[in-house]
Amino acid sequence: MAIFSVYVVNKAGGLIYQLDSYAPRAEAEKTFSYPLDLLLKLHDERVLVAFGQRDGIRVGHAVLAINGMDVNGKYTADGKEVLEYLANPANYPVSIRFGRPRLTSNEKLMLASMFHSLFAIGSQLSPEQGSSGIEMLETDTFKLHCFQTLTGIKFVVLADPRQAGIDSLLRKIYEIYSDFALKNPFYSLEMPIRASLFTQPSWAPDPSWCGCFAGGRRQLYWLHKSLQPPRRLCSSCNAWQWC
């Protein structure tokens, strides 16, 4: 079980905070000799497979890593262009990892705005007045949970369908937002959150929340260092748990 992503969307539909706590599983990794028997092309600043589907590599997959080094867009970690690197016979044999392309910052902004519109449409489609809008969307691989505050800020969490306690998590994120963003005198409302106490990695939910059963009930865990309730290490999985 896991928490995949956290989004905070302002009342105008703008993305003001986003956190990914889940690394997508690589679909395939293979060592190639020259010449490369796949057709790669540059699309939206990413190197994608255009032709040559084989061994788990699919058309549309992106190049994620070369020889174990992550690829950022069309460049390797050391600044080399991917297509130029793969066109040089001296660089072979080469190991390439492929997978679904990661979302860019612009795509995340667009998706947050689209969800804001769908949320409003959901409220208007309700047969009853005063609908809260979309609170959960479920697929076979994840659930989207949304909590909207009275001021219109939306907190969105993408999680494993089996993950429990998401409602408590959403409200805890709201408490942290209120304490460490809204109470920051240098923070401007509706603007991207840059408050270090909110954005520091230590507040993030553990990518694999402990799901063991302790004392006959499922435990929830939180890693925000500023929270003071007593905690202890779970004896079964070594995760921090509420006492």
Contacts in CASP RR format, 6 or more apart in sequence:
PFRMAT RR
TARGET T0000
AUTHOR 0000-0000-0000
METHOD contacts of the structure
MODEL  1
MAIFSVYVVNKAGGLIYQLDSYAPRAEAEKTFSYPLDLLLKLHDERVLVA
FGQRDGIRVGHAVLAINGMDVNGKYTADGKEVLEYLANPANYPVSIRFGR
PRLTSNEKLMLASMFHSLFAIGSQLSPEQGSSGIEMLETDTFKLHCFQTL
TGIKFVVLADPRQAGIDSLLRKIYEIYSDFALKNPFYSLEMPIRASLFTQ
PSWAPDPSWCGCFAGGRRQLYWLHKSLQPPRRLCSSCNAWQWC
1 159 0 8 1.000
1 160 0 8 1.000
1 162 0 8 1.000
1 163 0 8 1.000
1 208 0 8 1.000
1 209 0 8 1.000
1 211 0 8 1.000
2 21 0 8 1.000
2 22 0 8 1.000
2 159 0 8 1.000
2 160 0 8 1.000
2 163 0 8 1.000
2 207 0 8 1.000
2 208 0 8 1.000
2 209 0 8 1.000
3 21 0 8 1.000
3 22 0 8 1.000
3 157 0 8 1.000
3 158 0 8 1.000
3 159 0 8 1.000
3 160 0 8 1.000
3 163 0 8 1.000
3 169 0 8 1.000
3 205 0 8 1.000
3 206 0 8 1.000
3 207 0 8 1.000
3 209 0 8 1.000
4 20 0 8 1.000
4 21 0 8 1.000
4 22 0 8 1.000
4 142 0 8 1.000
4 158 0 8 1.000
4 159 0 8 1.000
4 160 0 8 1.000
5 18 0 8 1.000
5 19 0 8 1.000
5 20 0 8 1.000
5 21 0 8 1.000
5 22 0 8 1.000
5 156 0 8 1.000
5 157 0 8 1.000
5 158 0 8 1.000
6 17 0 8 1.000
6 18 0 8 1.000
6 19 0 8 1.000
6 21 0 8 1.000
6 155 0 8 1.000
6 156 0 8 1.000
6 157 0 8 1.000
6 158 0 8 1.000
6 173 0 8 1.000
6 204 0 8 1.000
6 205 0 8 1.000
7 15 0 8 1.000
7 17 0 8 1.000
7 18 0 8 1.000
7 108 0 8 1.000
7 112 0 8 1.000
7 115 0 8 1.000
7 154 0 8 1.000
7 155 0 8 1.000
7 156 0 8 1.000
7 157 0 8 1.000
7 158 0 8 1.000
8 15 0 8 1.000
8 16 0 8 1.000
8 17 0 8 1.000
8 18 0 8 1.000
8 153 0 8 1.000
8 154 0 8 1.000
8 155 0 8 1.000
8 156 0 8 1.000
8 173 0 8 1.000
8 177 0 8 1.000
8 193 0 8 1.000
9 15 0 8 1.000
9 16 0 8 1.000
9 112 0 8 1.000
9 115 0 8 1.000
9 116 0 8 1.000
9 153 0 8 1.000
9 154 0 8 1.000
9 156 0 8 1.000
10 16 0 8 1.000
10 152 0 8 1.000
10 153 0 8 1.000
10 154 0 8 1.000
10 190 0 8 1.000
11 151 0 8 1.000
11 152 0 8 1.000
11 153 0 8 1.000
11 190 0 8 1.000
12 116 0 8 1.000
12 190 0 8 1.000
13 112 0 8 1.000
13 113 0 8 1.000
13 116 0 8 1.000
13 154 0 8 1.000
14 109 0 8 1.000
14 112 0 8 1.000
14 113 0 8 1.000
14 116 0 8 1.000
14 190 0 8 1.000
15 108 0 8 1.000
15 109 0 8 1.000
15 112 0 8 1.000
15 113 0 8 1.000
15 192 0 8 1.000
16 190 0 8 1.000
16 191 0 8 1.000
16 192 0 8 1.000
16 193 0 8 1.000
17 192 0 8 1.000
17 193 0 8 1.000
17 198 0 8 1.000
17 199 0 8 1.000
18 108 0 8 1.000
18 112 0 8 1.000
19 204 0 8 1.000
21 204 0 8 1.000
21 205 0 8 1.000
21 206 0 8 1.000
21 207 0 8 1.000
22 207 0 8 1.000
23 207 0 8 1.000
24 99 0 8 1.000
24 100 0 8 1.000
24 102 0 8 1.000
26 64 0 8 1.000
26 65 0 8 1.000
26 97 0 8 1.000
26 98 0 8 1.000
26 99 0 8 1.000
27 56 0 8 1.000
27 57 0 8 1.000
27 58 0 8 1.000
27 61 0 8 1.000
27 98 0 8 1.000
27 99 0 8 1.000
27 100 0 8 1.000
28 55 0 8 1.000
28 56 0 8 1.000
28 57 0 8 1.000
28 61 0 8 1.000
28 97 0 8 1.000
28 98 0 8 1.000
28 99 0 8 1.000
29 65 0 8 1.000
29 95 0 8 1.000
29 96 0 8 1.000
29 97 0 8 1.000
29 98 0 8 1.000
30 55 0 8 1.000
30 57 0 8 1.000
30 95 0 8 1.000
30 96 0 8 1.000
30 98 0 8 1.000
31 93 0 8 1.000
31 94 0 8 1.000
31 95 0 8 1.000
31 96 0 8 1.000
32 38 0 8 1.000
32 92 0 8 1.000
32 93 0 8 1.000
32 94 0 8 1.000
32 95 0 8 1.000
32 96 0 8 1.000
33 92 0 8 1.000
33 93 0 8 1.000
34 89 0 8 1.000
34 92 0 8 1.000
34 93 0 8 1.000
35 89 0 8 1.000
36 86 0 8 1.000
37 52 0 8 1.000
37 54 0 8 1.000
38 49 0 8 1.000
38 51 0 8 1.000
38 52 0 8 1.000
38 54 0 8 1.000
38 57 0 8 1.000
39 49 0 8 1.000
39 50 0 8 1.000
39 51 0 8 1.000
39 52 0 8 1.000
40 47 0 8 1.000
40 48 0 8 1.000
40 49 0 8 1.000
40 50 0 8 1.000
40 63 0 8 1.000
40 82 0 8 1.000
40 83 0 8 1.000
40 86 0 8 1.000
41 47 0 8 1.000
41 48 0 8 1.000
41 50 0 8 1.000
42 48 0 8 1.000
42 74 0 8 1.000
42 83 0 8 1.000
44 104 0 8 1.000
45 73 0 8 1.000
45 74 0 8 1.000
45 104 0 8 1.000
46 62 0 8 1.000
46 63 0 8 1.000
46 73 0 8 1.000
46 74 0 8 1.000
46 101 0 8 1.000
46 104 0 8 1.000
47 62 0 8 1.000
47 63 0 8 1.000
47 71 0 8 1.000
47 73 0 8 1.000
47 74 0 8 1.000
47 82 0 8 1.000
47 83 0 8 1.000
48 60 0 8 1.000
48 61 0 8 1.000
48 62 0 8 1.000
48 63 0 8 1.000
48 101 0 8 1.000
49 57 0 8 1.000
49 58 0 8 1.000
49 59 0 8 1.000
49 60 0 8 1.000
49 61 0 8 1.000
49 62 0 8 1.000
49 98 0 8 1.000
50 59 0 8 1.000
50 60 0 8 1.000
51 59 0 8 1.000
52 59 0 8 1.000
53 59 0 8 1.000
56 98 0 8 1.000
57 98 0 8 1.000
58 98 0 8 1.000
58 99 0 8 1.000
60 101 0 8 1.000
61 98 0 8 1.000
61 99 0 8 1.000
61 100 0 8 1.000
61 101 0 8 1.000
62 71 0 8 1.000
62 73 0 8 1.000
62 98 0 8 1.000
62 99 0 8 1.000
62 100 0 8 1.000
62 101 0 8 1.000
62 102 0 8 1.000
63 71 0 8 1.000
63 82 0 8 1.000
63 96 0 8 1.000
63 97 0 8 1.000
63 98 0 8 1.000
64 70 0 8 1.000
64 71 0 8 1.000
64 97 0 8 1.000
64 98 0 8 1.000
64 99 0 8 1.000
64 102 0 8 1.000
65 71 0 8 1.000
65 96 0 8 1.000
65 97 0 8 1.000
66 76 0 8 1.000
66 82 0 8 1.000
66 85 0 8 1.000
66 86 0 8 1.000
66 94 0 8 1.000
66 95 0 8 1.000
66 96 0 8 1.000
66 97 0 8 1.000
67 94 0 8 1.000
67 95 0 8 1.000
68 95 0 8 1.000
68 97 0 8 1.000
69 76 0 8 1.000
69 77 0 8 1.000
69 78 0 8 1.000
70 76 0 8 1.000
70 77 0 8 1.000
71 77 0 8 1.000
71 82 0 8 1.000
73 82 0 8 1.000
74 81 0 8 1.000
74 82 0 8 1.000
74 83 0 8 1.000
75 81 0 8 1.000
75 82 0 8 1.000
76 82 0 8 1.000
76 85 0 8 1.000
85 91 0 8 1.000
86 94 0 8 1.000
86 96 0 8 1.000
103 111 0 8 1.000
112 156 0 8 1.000
115 134 0 8 1.000
115 146 0 8 1.000
115 154 0 8 1.000
115 156 0 8 1.000
116 154 0 8 1.000
118 134 0 8 1.000
119 133 0 8 1.000
119 134 0 8 1.000
119 146 0 8 1.000
119 148 0 8 1.000
119 154 0 8 1.000
122 131 0 8 1.000
122 133 0 8 1.000
122 134 0 8 1.000
123 130 0 8 1.000
123 131 0 8 1.000
123 132 0 8 1.000
123 133 0 8 1.000
126 133 0 8 1.000
132 148 0 8 1.000
133 146 0 8 1.000
133 148 0 8 1.000
134 146 0 8 1.000
135 145 0 8 1.000
135 146 0 8 1.000
135 147 0 8 1.000
136 143 0 8 1.000
136 144 0 8 1.000
136 145 0 8 1.000
136 146 0 8 1.000
137 143 0 8 1.000
137 144 0 8 1.000
138 144 0 8 1.000
138 161 0 8 1.000
139 161 0 8 1.000
140 161 0 8 1.000
141 161 0 8 1.000
142 158 0 8 1.000
142 159 0 8 1.000
142 160 0 8 1.000
142 161 0 8 1.000
143 158 0 8 1.000
143 159 0 8 1.000
143 160 0 8 1.000
143 161 0 8 1.000
143 163 0 8 1.000
143 166 0 8 1.000
144 156 0 8 1.000
144 157 0 8 1.000
144 158 0 8 1.000
145 156 0 8 1.000
145 157 0 8 1.000
145 158 0 8 1.000
145 159 0 8 1.000
145 166 0 8 1.000
145 167 0 8 1.000
145 170 0 8 1.000
146 154 0 8 1.000
146 155 0 8 1.000
146 156 0 8 1.000
146 157 0 8 1.000
146 170 0 8 1.000
147 154 0 8 1.000
147 155 0 8 1.000
147 167 0 8 1.000
147 170 0 8 1.000
147 171 0 8 1.000
147 174 0 8 1.000
148 154 0 8 1.000
148 155 0 8 1.000
149 155 0 8 1.000
149 174 0 8 1.000
153 174 0 8 1.000
153 177 0 8 1.000
155 170 0 8 1.000
155 173 0 8 1.000
155 174 0 8 1.000
155 177 0 8 1.000
157 166 0 8 1.000
157 169 0 8 1.000
157 170 0 8 1.000
157 173 0 8 1.000
159 166 0 8 1.000
163 209 0 8 1.000
164 211 0 8 1.000
164 218 0 8 1.000
164 220 0 8 1.000
165 220 0 8 1.000
168 220 0 8 1.000
169 205 0 8 1.000
169 220 0 8 1.000
169 222 0 8 1.000
172 222 0 8 1.000
172 224 0 8 1.000
176 198 0 8 1.000
176 203 0 8 1.000
176 224 0 8 1.000
176 226 0 8 1.000
177 193 0 8 1.000
177 198 0 8 1.000
179 226 0 8 1.000
180 195 0 8 1.000
180 197 0 8 1.000
180 198 0 8 1.000
180 226 0 8 1.000
181 187 0 8 1.000
181 193 0 8 1.000
181 195 0 8 1.000
181 198 0 8 1.000
182 189 0 8 1.000
184 195 0 8 1.000
184 197 0 8 1.000
186 195 0 8 1.000
187 193 0 8 1.000
187 194 0 8 1.000
187 195 0 8 1.000
193 199 0 8 1.000
197 203 0 8 1.000
197 226 0 8 1.000
202 223 0 8 1.000
202 224 0 8 1.000
202 225 0 8 1.000
203 223 0 8 1.000
203 224 0 8 1.000
203 225 0 8 1.000
203 226 0 8 1.000
204 223 0 8 1.000
205 221 0 8 1.000
205 222 0 8 1.000
205 223 0 8 1.000
206 221 0 8 1.000
206 223 0 8 1.000
206 239 0 8 1.000
209 220 0 8 1.000
209 221 0 8 1.000
209 239 0 8 1.000
210 219 0 8 1.000
210 221 0 8 1.000
210 234 0 8 1.000
210 236 0 8 1.000
210 237 0 8 1.000
210 239 0 8 1.000
210 241 0 8 1.000
211 218 0 8 1.000
211 219 0 8 1.000
211 237 0 8 1.000
212 218 0 8 1.000
212 219 0 8 1.000
212 234 0 8 1.000
212 236 0 8 1.000
212 237 0 8 1.000
213 219 0 8 1.000
214 234 0 8 1.000
214 235 0 8 1.000
214 236 0 8 1.000
214 241 0 8 1.000
219 234 0 8 1.000
219 241 0 8 1.000
219 242 0 8 1.000
220 241 0 8 1.000
220 242 0 8 1.000
221 234 0 8 1.000
221 239 0 8 1.000
221 240 0 8 1.000
221 241 0 8 1.000
221 242 0 8 1.000
222 240 0 8 1.000
222 242 0 8 1.000
223 240 0 8 1.000
229 242 0 8 1.000
229 243 0 8 1.000
230 242 0 8 1.000
230 243 0 8 1.000
231 240 0 8 1.000
231 241 0 8 1.000
231 242 0 8 1.000
231 243 0 8 1.000
232 240 0 8 1.000
232 241 0 8 1.000
232 243 0 8 1.000
233 239 0 8 1.000
233 240 0 8 1.000
233 241 0 8 1.000
234 240 0 8 1.000
234 241 0 8 1.000
END
